[in-house]
Amino acid sequence: MAITARAGDDWWRGAVIYQVYPRSFQDTDGDGIGDLRGITRRLPHIASLGVDAIWLSPFFTSPQADMGYDVSDYCDVDPMFGTLADFDDMLAEAHRLGLKVIIDQVISHTSDRHPWFGESRSSGTNAKADWYVWADPKPDGTAPNNWLSIFGGPAWEWDGVRRQYYLHNFLSSQPDLNFHNPEVQEAVLSTVRFWLDRGVDGFRLDTANFYFYDRLLRDNPPLVPDPDATSRDAPEVNPYGMQDHLYDKTQPENIDFLRRLRALLDEYGGRATVGEVGDGARSLQTVAAYTSGGDKLNMCYTFDLLGPEFTARHIRRCVENSVVAVKDGWICWAFSNHDVMRHVSRFALRESERERVAKLAISLLATLRGSICIYQGEELGLPEAELAFDELRDPYGIRFWPAFAGRDGCRTPMVWEKELTNAGFSTGIPWLPVRDEQRMLAVNAQEGVSESVLEHYRRTLAFRCLHAPLIDGDMAFLAFNQDVLAFTREGGGERLLFVFNLTREAQTVQLPVGMRVTQPLPMPGFAPLFADNTITLGELDVFCGRLR
């Protein structure tokens, strides 16, 4: 059974959330694509980790041009994933196991197959003519401004029927909704209410800062590079990152809509929102604006820890920046998700240290102040899968190949039984291949093996639940001459010290005068030396102790 971090309406504060990518989790009908019945079947595995909630990536009706992030019906399940009855069964089983259920809400844009867009594009005078972002061309026929699509090329697509351009921040088949229109807001909120009425516990808001655009359609200026920035809008190969996105997202009108959304959720009680904020160097300021005051989002996550750097300096800077910027809001931290290379492959310098890196990463994540997200398969230490071009399904990767391989490498199927076809994911041909190096790390190969990554995750998350400071206690960093990450967590009458060595060299740390460890509390899987207030850490090591 899951162990809920906190009961009541604020269950999300300090919660551990497990992300399920439905296409790749468990297939039960042999079509090579995961489904809702497969999620239900594997819920006991998720609950056994000791997490509090699951987050489901989109399972709505969709032509799947962007793997479900192009929705054509917000209030139904795509047949490839099952039915609404299957969703209800999954939700009931999750709740029986003590798991909250958060679903992805992709409302900044729809599919061009959505009936709303079909009506909107039919003329400039129909009832939904203003439901999407339409604009006239410049006199020379070119796009209204210089805005770019994250998936490559201009963010504007010409439509011959209306003889106008429409805005799309992603694929041209993902037109942006016009949130300046009150009718659009009402329609979107009604789809949220549909799932609230079915009993979901919260929503992960995809691209939560993309809902509004600048009415004047002003050009974005070029970006002045910031060497100290901890988050980027796009990989270096993508020209999207060359603009300062002042006008195509993160507009002030978004605040009032988020208040409306929060008011709706508050009608139901105990519901939560986690917003995805991609806003370059301004991400933390945006998170602060979206989570402050207790009347907007409950929490947000940024891309600060989703990059390649795994150093004491980087992590301290990210966390300290969040403390300064997000004073009365809440952060959700993650090292991996469905959009980035798996962190074992990002952080490990060589294959032989992947297991150690996997263990150290969850130990660190579990001790940060905030809620945390775990992406399916990271509890097995899965590395990124290497794919050939003809195996790619992600339009982002196909567009920027070979400079950027896209997101398929982190989306390959979950591995359950190493001896079965496709490691137990499917009896058919999987939509992405199952690599042997991942198969060997299957759940049944690690279950009950004391030193496995899987069992380390279970022990570490149990450790987190046992210590009140790790749920929502205060956090303060310590400075040492050594290259270590050191901080205290305090709350519920307990004060803990953590010292992380993220380097490949041993480190010896002398605690400051006046600081005394009354009891070493070995973190699962690590055994640093401690004597006379001196900590000796091996490479990729961590010390924990209770302070007086």
N, C-alpha and C positions, 0 to 999 in steps of 0.2 A: 504494500500500500504506500501511496505517496505520503510524505510528511509535510503538511502545509506550514509554511514559515510563520504566517500570522493569520489569525481568523478575522472575520468581520469585513467591512467594506474596504479596508486598506490591505487586503491579502497580497496585493501586488507589490507592496513596498518590501524590497529585499527578496522577492520571489525568484526562483530558478525556473526558467521557461525553456522548454525543449521544442525546437523547431522541427516540424515534419514537412518534408517536401513530398506531397502525395504521389506524384508521378513515379518517384523512386523509392518509396518506402516498402510496400508489399503488394504484389499483384495476386489476386485470387481467382481471376477468370482466364488466365493464360494468354492475354493479349499483349503482354510485355510492358504494360503500364500499370503502376500502382493504383489502388482504389480505396474507397472508404471502408469497405469490409476488411481490407488488408490492414488498415490502421487500427480498426477495432480488434483484430486478431493479435496485434502486437502491442496493444496498450499495456499489458502486464510488464513487458520489458521496460517501457518508459517509466511506469510507476516504480519499478524496482530500483531505479536510479536515485529516487528520493527527490524528484523535481516536484514543483507545485502546479505547473500548467503546461499545456501544449499550445503551440502556435502553428496553425495549418496554413501553408501557402495556398493560393487560390484553387478552388475546386468547382467554381461556377461555370455555367454554360459559356463556351468560348470557342472560336475557331482555332485557338492555340497557336497563333502566329508568334506570340511571346510567352508561350508555355502557361497560358491562363491569366496572364496579367493584361489581357485584352478581353474584357468581359462583354458578352452580348446579352446576358440575362443575369442580373444581380440576385434574383430570388429563386434560382433553381440550380440543381447540380448537373454538371456536364455528364452525359451518359457514360463517358469513358471512366468516370469515377463512381458511378452508381446512381442512386436516387435520393430524394429527400428523406425517405424512410431509412435508407442506409445511414444518412447523416444523423438522424434522430437516434438510431441505435448506437452509433459511435459516441454521441454526446452523452447518452444515458450511461453507457459503460464507463466512460471517462469519469463521470461524476461518481459512479459507484466506487471507483478506485481512488477517489479523492483528488482527481485532477481537474483543474479549471481548463476551459477551452477558449482560446483566442483565435479568431479567424482574420485572414487578410482582407482588408477592405480597400479596393483599388478604385478610388472615386475621382482622381484627378483627370482621368480619361476613360473612354470606353473603347470597345472594338468598333470598327467601321461597319460591322454587321449588326450592331445594336439597333433596334427599331427606332430609337430616338434619333440616331444619326441618319438613318434612312429617310425619315421625315424631314429632318433639318436641311439636308442637302437637296431636297426635291424642288425647293423654290426659295425666294427671299421673302415670301409673305406668309408662309404656313405657320401653324401654331408653335412649332418648335424651331423656327428659323434662327432664333437667337440663343439656342441652347448650346451651341458650340462656338468656338472663336473663329469668326469669319472676317476677312479683311480684303479690301480691294487691292489690286496690284498697283505698283508705281506706274507712272505714265509709259515707261518703257517695257511694261509687262513683267518686271521682276518682282520678287517677293517684297512684302511690306517693310521689312527691316532685316537686320543681320542676325537674328536669332538662329541658333543651331540646335539640331537634334542630338541628343546624347548618343543615339545609334548611328550617327553619321549623316552629314549633309545638312541642308537647310531645315529649319523647323516648320516650314510651310509647304503645303502640297496644293497644287492647282486642281480645282474641280470644274470641269467643263459645263456641268449643268447650271451651277450658280454663277459661273464665271467669276469666281473669287478664290482666294487662298483660304485654307483652314490650318489652324495651328496643331502641331503634333510634337511634343517634346521627346517622343520616343519613335516608334515606327510610324510610317505614314498611315498604317492601318489602325493607329491608336489616336484618334482625334481627341483634342482636349475639350472638356466641358467648360462652359462659360459660367463660372460661379458668380459673376456680377449679376446674373439673372436670378432673382429670388425664386422663380419657379424651379430652376435647376437645384437649388439648395433644398427645397421642399422635397423634390423627387428623390434626391440622394438620401436625405434623412429618412424617408419612408422605407428605403431598402435596408437601412440600418435597423429600423424598428422591426422589420420582418424577422431578422435574425435574433434580435433581443427577445422577441415573443417566442422564439423557438428555444430560448434558454442559454444562448452563448454567454460567456462570462466577460468577453472583451473583444477588442479589435486592434490589430496591428494596421496602422494607416500607412499604406504605401505612398511614397513621395509626398509627405504631409505638407510640405512647403510649396507645392506646385499648383495649388488650387486656383490662385488668382494670377492675373497678368496685368501689366501696366496698360491702362486704357489708352494712353497716348502712343503706344507701340514704339517707344523710344529705343534706339539702338543701344545694345550693350557696349560699354567701352572695353578696350583690351585690358587684360589682367596684368597688374604689376606683380611679378613673382615675389612671394614672401618666403624666404629660406627657413623661417621658423614655423611655418604653417604645419599643423599636424594632420590635416585632412585635405584631400583634393577632390575636385568634382568629377574627374575622369582620368584614365590612364594617360601617360604622356603621349602616346601615339594618337590620341583623339583630340582634334582641334577644339572640341567643346571646352576643354580646360584652358584655352587661350583667352576666353572672354571672362570679364567680371560680370556675373549674372545679376545685375541690379534690377532688371526690368521684366525678365521672363519668369521669375518665381519670387517667393518670399516677400509678397506684397503686404502692406499693413492691413488690408481688408481681411486677411486670413484670420486675424485674431478674433474678430466678431463671429466668424463662422465656427471656429473651434469652441467658442463659448456656447453657441447653439447646440453643437454636437454634445458637449459635456452636459448641458441641461437635459438633453434627451436621455443620456445614459443614467443620470442621477434619478430620473423617474423610476428606474428599475432597481437601484441600489446594488452595491457590491460589484459593479461592472468597471472595467478598466480599459484604458487606451494606451498604446505605445506607438509613438510616431517615428517614422523614418525621416531623418533630416539630412539631406545632402546639400550643403551650402558652403562648401569650400572653407576658407579661413573664418567665415562668420557662423559656422555651424553651432558652436556653443552659445553664441549670443541668440541665435534663433531658438535653440532648445530652451534657454532661459525665458524668452518671451512666450513660448508655447506651453510651458509647464508652471509658470509662476502664478500665484494668487489663488490656487485651488479651484479655478473655474474654467480651465481649458483641458489640456491633456494631462494624464496622470504622470507619464514619463515619455522620454524620447531616447533614441540612440543615434549616434553619429558614426562616421567612418574612421574615427581617430585611431582605434586599435585594430582596424581591419587592413592595415598596410603591412609592409615587409619588416618593419623595425620592431625588434624585441629586445630592448635595452632598458636599463634602469632609468637613464635620462629621459627617454621618450615616454615611458609609461608615467613617470612622475610628472612630467610636463603636462601630459594629457589630463591626468587626474587633478592636478593643482589648478590648471586652467578651468576645469569644470567646476571646481569649488568656488573659484572667484566669480565665474560667470553665472552659474546656476545656483543662486543663493537659497531660494525656497522651492525649487523644482526638484526633479528626480531624474537620474540618468539610468539607462539600461546598457550594460557593457556586454560586448561579445568579441571574440577573436575570429569567429567564422560565421558565415551564413551562405545562402544560395547564390550570392552575387560575387563572391571573392574566392581566390585560391585558398584551399584548406590550410589552416595555420601550421599544421605539422610540416607541410612542404615549404611554407614561407619562412618559418623560424629555424628549422633544423639546418645546420651547415653540412651535414652528411647523413646518409641513410641510417647509419648505426646509432645515431642519437635521437631518432624520431620518437622512440618510446619515452625516453627521458624528458624530451621537450613536451610531449603530450601530457605527461604527469605534472610537470612544473607549471604548464600553462593553466590547467584547471585549478591547481592549488592557488595560483595568483588570482585568477578570475574570481574564485570563491571567497577571497578575502578583501576585495575592493568594496568600497561603499557604493551601493546602488543595487539594482536588480541585475540579473545576468541571463544571457541567452546561450543555450547550447544547441549546436546544429547537428542534426542526425548523422551518426557515424563518427563524430569526433570522440565519443566515449569509447571508440575502438582504436583510436589513433590512426584513422584512415588518412593516407596521403592523397594528394591530388592525382587524378588519373590522367595519363598522357593519351591524347586522342589524335588520330589522323584527320586531315581536313574532311575526308568523305564520311567521317563518323560524327561530325559536328551537327548539332540541331539548333544551337543558339544563334539567332540572327545577329547579335552583337559580335560574336566571335567570327562568324562567316564574313561579316562586313570588314573587319579589321585584320583578318588573317593575312600573312603569318606573323605580323608584329604583335598581335594580341590574340590569344586563343579563345577568348570569351569565357563563359561560365559553365560549360558542360563538364569540365574536369572535376568540379565539386558537386555535380548533380548526378553522378553515376549511382546505380542502385545500391541500396543498403544490403549488407551481406549478413546472412543469418546462420546458415549451415554450410560449412566449407565443402562438404562432400557432395552436396546436391547440385543439380543443374542451376547455373546462375546463382550459386550460393544461397539457394532457397528463395530468391526474390520472385522468380517467375518460372513457369514451365514452358513459356513461349520464348520468342526472341525479344530480349529487352530493348527498350527504346534507346538506351545507351549501354555500351558494353560493360561487363563485369570483368575487371582485370584480376589476374592471379594474385598479385601482391596485395590486393584488397581482400580477395577470397580467403587468404590465409589468416586474416585478422577477424574472421567472422565471429559472431556472438558466441556460438557453441564452442569455438576454439579458445575463448577467453573466460567463459562462464566457470566460476569456481576456482580459477587459477589465481592464487593469492597475489602474485606480482604482476598480473595483467593490467593493461590500461583500463579495461572495463571495471574491474574490481577496485582499482584506485579511484575512479570516478565515484563509485558508490560510497567508499569510505570517506572521500573528501567532502561530498555533499552532506553526508551524515555529520561530519565534523562541523560543517557550517551551521547546520540546524541546532547543534548542541550548544553553541556559543552565541548568546544574545548580541554581543557587539557586532557580529558579522551580518546580522539582519538589517539593522539600521543605526548602528552605533556611530559615534564620531570617529573621524580619521585624521591623523596628524603625521606628517613626514618627519623623519630624522635625517640629519646631515652627517655623513661620514666621509673621510678622505678616500676610502675604498670605493670601488665601483659596484655598489650594492644598492638595492631598493629596500629601504627600511621605513616602517610606519607603525603606528599604534592604532588599535581599534578599541573604543571604550563605550560601554553601555551596560545597563542592567546590573550594575555593581561589579563588573569585571573589566579589566584592562589587559589587553593582549599586545605583545610585540611580535612583529613579523620582519624577518630579514631575508631577502631573496638575492641569491647570486645568479645572475643571468649570463655570466661570462663562462668561458671555458678554462678558467684558472681558479685555483683555490684562493679563498679570501679569509682573512682573520680580522675580526671586528671586536674592538674593545668598547664596551658600553660606557656611556657618559657617566661622570661622577653624579651620584644621587639616583641613578636608575638601577633598580635591582630586580632581577628575575627570581621570583619565589618558587616557580615550578616550570621546568621545561615541559612543553606540550608537543611531543613529536608530531609533525604533520605526517599523514599517511604516506609511506613510501620513501621517506627521507630520514637520514640519521646524521645530522651535523654534530660536531663535538662542542660541549659547553662545560667550562670550568672557570671559576674565579671571574665571573662576569665577562669572559672572553668567549666569542663564538668563532669556531673554525668551520667554514663551509667549503665543501668540495665544489667542483664545477656543476652548474645547473642544480643548485641545492637551495634549501629553505630551512630557516629556523623559526620556531614559534615558542613563545614562553609567556607565562602569566606574570604580570608585574604587580608589585604591591601597591 
